[in-house]
Amino acid sequence: MNKSILKIINLHKYYETGKVTQKVLAGINLDIDSGEFLGITGDSGSGKSTFLNVIATLDNITQGKIIFNSAELSALNSNQKAVIRNKNFGFIFQFHHLLNEFTALENIIIPGLILRVDKSELIERGRELLNQVKLSDKEDSRPNQLSGGEQQRIAVARALINNPSIIFADEP
């Protein structure tokens, strides 16, 4: 039996615009086990990206709890959330968010540099990931020199660099 890794309890997300309150997420409960693969589907504008952003602590919730490995994320401050995100979460965004001033390899290893992992270890791991996504020959390429599909594979490798517990992918 797998252990619960992420638990969402009575999650609500509202946006206030003047006198109007837009309820985007209301009363979501979900328990995700380690090793589980979960897909979220719905119409455009139904709140899928908002849901991913709030459970990944990229955005604050209005009400409820998010528990990751027994720690209540919704109770943490922004710096504590950032540390947990960097150590435990990998992100693959709809838009790659690669930095054009860095090479493919440098883009991949940035999350590890933030964690202060040894740079030589990161370069070795980054090259392994480049090989896994079949882009070893693009190590020194800048994002603007890569196709959209190649950029997406670099984003996948970047999401994996810190061996995350969870990977959040928004329309990868």
C-alpha positions in Angstrom: 0.0 0.0 0.0 1.4 3.4 -1.0 1.7 6.3 1.5 -0.4 9.5 1.0 2.0 12.2 -0.3 -0.5 15.0 -0.9 -3.8 15.6 0.8 -6.2 18.4 -0.2 -8.9 19.2 2.4 -11.9 21.4 1.6 -9.9 23.6 -0.8 -11.4 26.9 -1.9 -9.9 29.7 -4.1 -11.8 32.9 -4.6 -10.7 36.0 -6.5 -12.0 39.4 -5.3 -12.6 42.0 -8.0 -14.1 45.1 -6.5 -17.5 44.0 -5.1 -17.5 40.7 -7.1 -16.2 37.5 -5.7 -15.3 34.9 -8.3 -15.3 31.4 -6.9 -12.8 29.3 -8.9 -12.4 26.3 -6.7 -14.9 25.2 -4.0 -14.7 22.4 -1.5 -12.1 20.2 -3.3 -11.0 17.1 -1.3 -8.3 14.8 -2.8 -5.8 12.3 -1.4 -2.8 11.4 -3.7 -0.6 8.5 -2.9 3.1 8.2 -3.6 3.6 6.8 -7.1 0.2 7.7 -8.2 -0.3 9.4 -11.6 -3.3 11.8 -11.8 -4.7 13.8 -14.7 -7.0 16.7 -14.3 -9.3 17.5 -17.2 -11.9 20.1 -17.8 -13.0 22.9 -20.1 -10.8 25.9 -20.7 -11.3 28.3 -17.8 -12.6 25.7 -15.5 -9.8 26.2 -12.9 -7.3 23.4 -13.8 -4.2 25.7 -13.8 -5.5 27.5 -10.7 -5.8 24.2 -8.9 -2.3 23.2 -9.9 -0.9 26.6 -8.8 -2.6 26.5 -5.4 -1.7 22.9 -4.5 1.9 23.5 -5.6 2.0 26.6 -3.4 2.6 29.0 -6.3 -0.7 30.8 -5.3 -2.4 31.1 -2.0 -5.6 29.4 -1.1 -8.7 31.1 0.3 -9.7 28.3 2.6 -8.8 24.7 3.3 -5.6 22.7 3.9 -2.9 21.3 1.7 -0.8 18.7 3.4 2.4 17.4 1.9 4.1 14.5 3.7 2.3 15.4 6.9 3.3 19.1 6.7 0.5 21.6 6.3 1.7 23.8 3.5 -1.1 26.3 3.7 0.2 27.3 7.2 3.8 28.0 6.0 5.2 31.4 5.1 6.3 32.2 1.5 10.0 31.4 2.2 9.2 28.0 3.8 6.9 27.2 0.8 9.7 28.1 -1.6 12.1 25.7 0.1 9.6 22.9 0.0 8.8 23.6 -3.7 12.4 23.6 -4.7 13.3 20.4 -2.9 10.2 18.4 -3.5 8.3 19.7 -6.5 9.1 19.7 -10.2 7.2 22.0 -12.6 6.4 21.7 -16.2 4.5 24.8 -17.3 2.3 25.4 -20.3 4.8 27.9 -21.4 8.3 26.6 -20.8 9.7 29.6 -18.8 13.2 28.9 -20.0 15.7 31.8 -19.6 17.1 32.9 -23.0 20.4 34.1 -21.5 21.3 30.6 -20.4 22.1 27.4 -22.3 19.9 24.3 -22.2 22.1 22.7 -19.6 22.2 25.8 -17.5 18.4 26.1 -17.6 18.1 22.5 -16.4 20.5 22.9 -13.5 19.1 26.2 -12.1 16.8 24.6 -9.5 19.8 22.6 -8.2 21.9 25.7 -8.0 19.2 27.3 -5.9 19.4 24.3 -3.5 23.2 24.8 -3.4 23.9 21.3 -4.8 27.5 20.8 -6.0 27.7 22.3 -9.5 29.8 19.4 -10.9 27.1 16.9 -9.7 24.4 19.0 -11.2 26.2 19.2 -14.6 26.6 15.4 -14.6 22.9 14.9 -13.7 21.9 17.6 -16.2 23.8 15.8 -19.0 22.1 12.5 -18.0 18.7 14.2 -18.3 19.7 15.8 -21.6 20.5 12.3 -22.8 17.2 10.9 -21.5 15.2 13.6 -23.4 17.4 12.9 -26.5 18.9 16.4 -26.6 22.6 15.7 -25.7 23.6 17.6 -28.8 21.8 20.7 -27.6 23.6 21.2 -24.3 25.0 24.6 -25.4 22.0 25.8 -27.3 20.0 28.8 -26.1 16.2 28.4 -25.8 15.6 30.6 -28.9 17.7 28.2 -30.9 15.5 25.2 -30.0 12.1 24.1 -31.4 9.0 24.3 -29.2 9.2 20.6 -28.6 12.9 20.7 -27.7 12.2 23.6 -25.3 9.5 21.5 -23.7 11.9 18.6 -23.2 14.4 20.9 -21.6 11.6 22.0 -19.2 10.9 18.3 -18.4 14.6 17.8 -17.6 14.6 20.9 -15.5 11.6 19.6 -13.6 13.5 16.3 -12.8 16.9 17.8 -11.8 16.2 17.7 -8.0 14.6 14.3 -8.0 11.2 15.7 -6.9 8.6 13.8 -5.0 5.9 15.4 -7.1 5.8 16.7 -10.7 3.2 19.2 -11.5 2.6 19.5 -15.3 0.2 22.1 -16.7 -0.6 20.9 -20.3 3.0 19.7 -21.0 
